[in-house]
Amino acid sequence: MRKIEFWIEENFHLSTQVQENIVKSLVALLVLWIISRVLLRLASRQQTDTRKLYQWKKTTNYVVTGLGIIFLANIWFEGFKSITTFLGIFSVGLVVVLRDPILNMMGWVFLIWKRPFKVGDRIKIGLYTGDVIDIGFFQFTLNELGEWVDSEQATGRVVHIPNSQVFTQGQINYNYGFPFLWHELQVRITFESNWQKAKGTLQDIALRHSERLNEEQEQRVRIEAQQHLIFYRSFEPKVFTKVRENGIQLTVRYLCNLNGRRESENKIWEDVLKEFLASPDIRFAYPTTRFYSAAEGQESEIQHMESGRRGME
């Protein structure tokens, strides 16, 4: 053995210490590689979910890389003088190499402990809106809503978001403290219309299609909301009046189910169209230009037939 070491030193100019370090390094890397292969093989047998198996592979690679750096540093830089030094450098190495997985794990702890949202809640975080269908160790999963689909209905896509995003992105929870949504529809009529009648008609339509709570349900919802410092005086639908540049705007505000916003809006609009078109003294407003002739002492109106804007706003 000494002859081999002497021959290598003579021909490759490598000292005995360097040769020993090379051998130790190769052995350490080989052992780590074998351990990683064994762990991945065991994981592949136990885990059938491809996504989770991929996460296992990434985590294993991170850990093996971190351990490899620590062992190589121990071999080439004259070892660690104390267990405290070893643990300190080990911790720093883990933080650097496993920064993202560690943040994701801390995010998971935050989600379990603080519970800003849970499985089944509808949330918006960053650019994504969806129903939470899974909260994992490294990521949570949304059934995506909205995007190119109107009224926050499902797109058919599933979005995986790292848990660390809860520390950097604001979250909107549709379910938190109040299990319904306040929705609004704007109907615009002409100044010549019977706006009091239109307002009463809208009130009746909203009463038919808004979420109705009995006394017991209303009290339970009110108590639950007040626990989160959310206060509502009434859950009844209301119609608000506002004068706009080209007509009178009537805004219907009503309570609807989280998953029923589009359906309730559809039913209300259908009733509005039927009842307003059947009333000769109510006309939908649309963009118009009016000219006043001083010579004739009368006002004339030119209606712009704009295909995309005519009818209602």
C-alpha positions in Angstrom: 0.0 0.0 0.0 2.8 2.3 0.9 4.5 1.6 -2.5 1.3 2.6 -4.3 1.1 5.8 -2.3 4.7 6.6 -3.0 4.3 5.9 -6.7 1.2 8.2 -6.9 3.1 10.9 -5.0 6.1 10.7 -7.4 4.1 10.7 -10.6 1.1 12.9 -9.8 2.7 15.1 -7.1 -0.1 14.3 -4.6 0.9 14.0 -0.9 -0.2 11.1 1.2 -2.7 13.3 3.1 -4.3 14.4 -0.2 -4.6 10.8 -1.4 -6.3 9.9 1.9 -8.7 12.8 1.5 -9.6 11.7 -2.0 -10.3 8.2 -1.0 -12.4 9.3 2.0 -14.3 11.7 -0.3 -15.1 9.0 -2.8 -16.2 6.6 -0.1 -18.4 9.3 1.5 -20.0 10.2 -1.8 -20.6 6.5 -2.7 -22.2 5.8 0.7 -24.5 8.9 0.3 -25.5 7.8 -3.2 -26.3 4.3 -2.1 -28.4 5.7 0.8 -30.3 8.0 -1.5 -31.0 5.2 -4.0 -32.3 2.9 -1.1 -34.6 5.7 0.2 -36.0 6.5 -3.2 -36.6 2.8 -3.9 -38.5 2.4 -0.6 -40.5 5.6 -1.3 -41.4 4.4 -4.8 -42.8 1.2 -3.3 -44.8 2.9 -0.6 -45.9 6.0 -2.5 -48.2 5.7 -5.6 -48.9 9.4 -6.0 -46.5 10.7 -8.8 -46.5 14.3 -7.5 -45.6 13.3 -3.9 -42.9 10.9 -5.2 -41.4 13.7 -7.1 -41.3 15.8 -4.0 -39.7 13.0 -2.1 -37.0 12.8 -4.8 -36.3 16.5 -4.6 -36.1 16.5 -0.8 -33.8 13.5 -0.8 -31.5 15.1 -3.3 -31.4 18.3 -1.2 -30.6 16.3 2.0 -27.9 14.2 0.3 -26.3 17.3 -1.3 -26.2 19.1 2.1 -24.7 16.1 3.8 -22.2 15.7 1.0 -21.0 19.3 1.4 -20.7 18.9 5.2 -18.7 15.6 4.9 -16.4 16.9 2.2 -15.7 20.1 4.3 -15.0 17.8 7.3 -12.5 15.8 5.2 -10.7 18.6 3.4 -10.7 21.3 6.1 -9.1 19.4 9.0 -12.3 18.3 10.5 -14.6 19.9 13.1 -13.1 20.7 16.5 -16.3 20.2 18.5 -19.8 18.9 18.2 -21.1 22.5 18.6 -19.1 23.6 15.5 -20.4 20.6 13.6 -24.0 21.3 14.5 -23.7 25.0 13.7 -22.3 24.4 10.2 -24.7 21.5 9.7 -27.6 23.8 10.5 -26.3 26.6 8.3 -25.9 24.1 5.4 -29.4 22.8 5.8 -30.9 26.3 5.9 -29.0 27.2 2.7 -29.6 24.0 0.8 -33.1 23.4 2.0 -34.4 27.0 2.2 -37.5 26.5 0.1 -38.6 23.1 1.6 -38.0 24.5 5.1 -40.2 27.6 4.3 -42.8 25.3 2.9 -42.8 23.2 6.1 -43.1 26.3 8.2 -46.0 27.4 6.0 -47.6 24.0 6.7 -47.2 24.5 10.4 -48.7 28.0 10.1 -51.7 26.6 8.1 -52.3 23.9 10.7 -51.8 26.2 13.7 -53.3 29.5 12.7 -55.8 28.1 10.1 -56.3 31.1 7.8 -58.1 28.6 5.6 -59.0 24.9 5.6 -60.0 22.3 3.0 -63.3 23.3 1.5 -62.8 27.0 1.8 -62.8 29.3 -1.2 -59.8 31.6 -1.2 -57.9 34.0 -3.4 -54.1 34.2 -3.0 -52.0 36.1 -5.4 -53.3 35.6 -8.9 -55.3 32.5 -8.1 -58.8 32.0 -6.9 -60.2 28.5 -6.0 -61.6 26.0 -3.6 -59.0 24.4 -1.3 -59.0 20.7 -2.0 -55.8 19.6 -0.2 -53.2 21.0 2.3 -50.0 19.0 2.1 -46.6 19.2 3.8 -45.0 21.3 1.1 -48.0 22.7 -0.9 -51.7 23.3 -0.9 -54.0 22.6 -3.9 -56.8 24.7 -5.4 -59.6 23.8 -7.8 -59.2 26.9 -9.9 -62.0 29.3 -10.4 -62.5 32.3 -12.7 -59.5 33.1 -15.0 -61.2 32.9 -18.4 -64.5 31.7 -16.9 -67.0 34.3 -15.7 -68.4 34.5 -12.2 -65.7 32.4 -10.5 -66.8 29.0 -11.8 -64.4 26.1 -12.2 -62.0 26.1 -15.1 -61.2 22.4 -14.8 -57.6 23.1 -13.7 -55.9 22.3 -10.4 -53.3 24.7 -9.0 -50.5 23.7 -6.6 -49.2 26.5 -4.5 -46.1 26.3 -2.2 -47.0 26.7 1.5 -44.4 29.5 1.8 -46.7 31.7 -0.2 -48.9 32.3 2.9 -46.0 34.4 4.3 -45.6 36.6 1.2 -49.0 36.8 -0.4 -52.3 38.2 1.0 -55.2 35.7 1.2 -58.9 36.4 0.8 -61.1 33.8 2.5 -64.7 33.7 1.2 -65.8 31.5 4.1 -64.1 33.1 7.1 -66.6 34.2 9.6 -69.5 34.6 7.1 -70.7 31.6 5.0 -72.4 33.8 2.3 -71.5 36.5 -0.3 -73.0 39.9 -0.8 -73.5 40.4 -4.5 -74.7 43.4 -6.5 -76.4 43.9 -9.9 -76.7 47.3 -11.6 -79.7 48.1 -13.8 -79.9 51.4 -15.6 -83.2 53.0 -16.7 -84.0 56.3 -18.5 -84.8 59.5 -16.6 -88.3 59.4 -18.1 -89.0 55.9 -16.6 -91.1 55.3 -13.6 -88.1 54.7 -11.3 -90.2 54.1 -8.2 -92.0 51.3 -9.9 -88.8 49.8 -11.3 -87.2 50.0 -7.8 -90.2 48.1 -6.2 -90.0 45.5 -9.0 -86.3 44.9 -8.4 -86.9 44.6 -4.6 -89.6 41.9 -5.2 -87.3 40.0 -7.7 -84.4 40.2 -5.2 -86.6 38.8 -2.4 -87.5 35.8 -4.6 -83.9 34.9 -5.5 -81.8 36.0 -2.6 -80.6 33.6 0.2 -83.3 33.5 2.8 -82.5 32.8 6.4 -85.0 31.9 9.1 -84.7 33.4 12.6 -82.6 30.6 14.0 -80.2 30.6 11.0 -79.9 34.3 11.0 -79.1 34.4 14.7 -76.5 31.6 14.3 -74.8 33.4 11.3 -74.9 36.7 13.2 -73.2 35.2 16.3 -70.5 33.5 14.1 -69.8 36.7 12.2 -69.5 38.7 15.4 -66.9 36.4 16.7 -64.7 37.7 13.9 -65.8 41.3 14.5 -68.1 41.3 11.4 -71.4 43.1 12.0 -74.5 43.1 9.8 -77.7 44.9 10.7 -79.8 43.1 8.2 -79.6 40.2 5.7 -82.5 41.5 3.6 -81.9 42.5 -0.1 -81.9 46.2 -0.8 -82.1 48.4 -3.9 -80.1 51.6 -4.0 -80.7 54.6 -6.3 -78.1 56.7 -8.0 -78.2 59.3 -10.8 -75.7 58.7 -13.6 -74.9 60.7 -16.7 -77.3 58.8 -19.0 -80.0 57.5 -16.7 -81.0 56.3 -13.2 -78.9 53.5 -11.8 -80.6 51.0 -9.5 -78.2 48.7 -7.7 -79.6 45.5 -6.2 -77.6 44.2 -3.3 -78.5 40.7 -2.1 -77.2 37.7 -0.2 -76.2 34.6 -2.1 -74.6 31.2 -1.6 -70.9 30.9 -2.3 -71.5 28.6 -5.2 -74.7 30.2 -6.4 -73.6 33.7 -7.5 -73.9 33.1 -11.2 -77.1 31.1 -11.0 -78.9 33.7 -8.8 -77.6 36.5 -11.1 -79.0 34.6 -14.1 -82.5 34.2 -12.5 -82.7 37.8 -11.4 -81.7 39.1 -14.9 -84.3 36.9 -16.6 -87.1 38.2 -14.3 -85.9 41.8 -14.8 -86.0 41.4 -18.6 -89.5 39.9 -18.5 -91.0 42.4 -16.1 -89.3 45.6 -17.4 -90.1 44.8 -21.0 -93.7 44.2 -20.1 -93.9 47.6 -18.5 -94.4 50.5 -21.0 -93.4 53.1 -18.4 -89.9 51.5 -17.8 -87.2 51.7 -20.4 -83.6 50.5 -20.2 -81.0 53.3 -20.6 -78.2 53.2 -23.1 -75.8 55.8 -24.4 -77.6 58.6 -26.3 -76.8 62.1 -27.6 -79.3 64.9 -27.2 -79.5 68.1 -29.2 -81.6 71.2 -28.3 -82.9 73.4 -31.0 -83.5 76.9 -29.8 -85.4 77.9 -33.0 -88.0 75.1 -32.7 -87.9 75.2 -28.9 -87.8 71.5 -28.6 -85.3 68.8 -27.9 -84.4 66.0 -30.2 -82.6 62.8 -29.4 -80.3 60.7 -31.5 -79.8 57.2 -30.3 -76.5 55.5 -31.0 -77.1 51.9 -32.1 -74.0 50.4 -30.5 -74.2 46.7 -30.7 -72.0 46.0 -27.7 -73.5 48.6 -25.4 -77.2 48.9 -26.3 -79.8 47.6 -24.0 -78.5 47.8 -20.5 -75.3 48.3 -18.5 
